[in-house]
Amino acid sequence: MFLALEEAKAEYTLYDFDIWYAKPDWFDTKINPLGKIPALSYGGPKTAPDQPAPESAKLGESLALVEFVADIFPESGLHPADPVVRARARMINHYFDTNFFPLFWDFFFQGKPEARVPFLEVVETVQGLLPETGYAVGDWSIADVAIAPFLVRTPMQLENDIGKQSTEGEQDVACSSRAAFRPHDEVHRGCEAVA
Ligand SMILES: N[C@@H](CCC(=O)N[C@@H](CS)C(=O)NCC(=O)O)C(=O)O
């Protein structure tokens, strides 16, 4: 969601907290009954972020938020104009949400040994979904803002052994360092150079 907001040059106020250890007691009741981040309070009178206005729309789910930002900032170009290309971007995002992310979580965050092989398989599948060069569906889009954080982190975590996974070393690293990951990795390195 942050990438979408930044790409759209949206004005927003960030309310940052530790979802696991310091979730404010009003979060579930006033912002997101699902209890998850990211979440967005949109519209209504301007208030302090810890006092969300009852009139504002309360929204959650990363992919819904990314599409919402693309909708309200059409000039951001995040939504591909061509319906076919847009559908392809949504298809990639759906695949990430339902297949990639759960295994990414089990592998890196839960350290489940049984997640290793299926995770490396979804990494392979992603290689097939993405072009060899350029972004996910051509120009930078809703697909890139949704998946780039994972595509950048995967090789970095494997190369530097970050996470709870028990890796088998070079085989895992090789799996995540193929062409389809490179455009996003270069974006990441470009950001570092600018910062
Ligand atoms: N499908 C949701 C998943 C969000 C999610 O699982 N967020 C985690 C943090 S990465 C969370 O808030 N977990 C708190 C909880 O499950 O209690 C999305 O993409 O927004």
The ligand as an SDF file (V2000), in Angstrom:
LIG
                    3D

 20 19  0  0  0  0  0  0  0  0999 V2000
   -4.3910  -10.6010    3.1080 N   0  0  0  0  0  0  0  0  0  0  0  0
   -4.0160   -9.5410    3.9980 C   0  0  0  0  0  0  0  0  0  0  0  0
   -3.0030  -10.0650    4.9860 C   0  0  0  0  0  0  0  0  0  0  0  0
   -2.6110   -9.0240    5.9930 C   0  0  0  0  0  0  0  0  0  0  0  0
   -1.8330   -9.6350    7.1270 C   0  0  0  0  0  0  0  0  0  0  0  0
   -1.8180  -10.8560    7.3430 O   0  0  0  0  0  0  0  0  0  0  0  0
   -1.1830   -8.7630    7.8860 N   0  0  0  0  0  0  0  0  0  0  0  0
   -0.4670   -9.2200    9.0540 C   0  0  0  0  0  0  0  0  0  0  0  0
    0.8540   -8.4810    9.1850 C   0  0  0  0  0  0  0  0  0  0  0  0
    1.9160   -8.8590    7.8320 S   0  0  0  0  0  0  0  0  0  0  0  0
   -1.2980   -8.8960   10.2700 C   0  0  0  0  0  0  0  0  0  0  0  0
   -1.7990   -7.8110   10.3800 O   0  0  0  0  0  0  0  0  0  0  0  0
   -1.4320   -9.8610   11.1730 N   0  0  0  0  0  0  0  0  0  0  0  0
   -2.0750   -9.6410   12.4200 C   0  0  0  0  0  0  0  0  0  0  0  0
   -2.9550  -10.7750   12.8140 C   0  0  0  0  0  0  0  0  0  0  0  0
   -3.1510  -11.6980   12.0130 O   0  0  0  0  0  0  0  0  0  0  0  0
   -3.4360  -10.7290   13.9530 O   0  0  0  0  0  0  0  0  0  0  0  0
   -3.4610   -8.3450    3.2310 C   0  0  0  0  0  0  0  0  0  0  0  0
   -2.8410   -8.5780    2.1900 O   0  0  0  0  0  0  0  0  0  0  0  0
   -3.6460   -7.2130    3.6450 O   0  0  0  0  0  0  0  0  0  0  0  0
  1  2  1  0
  2  3  1  0
  2 18  1  0
  3  4  1  0
  4  5  1  0
  5  6  2  0
  5  7  1  0
  7  8  1  0
  8  9  1  0
  8 11  1  0
  9 10  1  0
 11 12  2  0
 11 13  1  0
 13 14  1  0
 14 15  1  0
 15 16  2  0
 15 17  1  0
 18 19  2  0
 18 20  1  0
M  END
$$$$
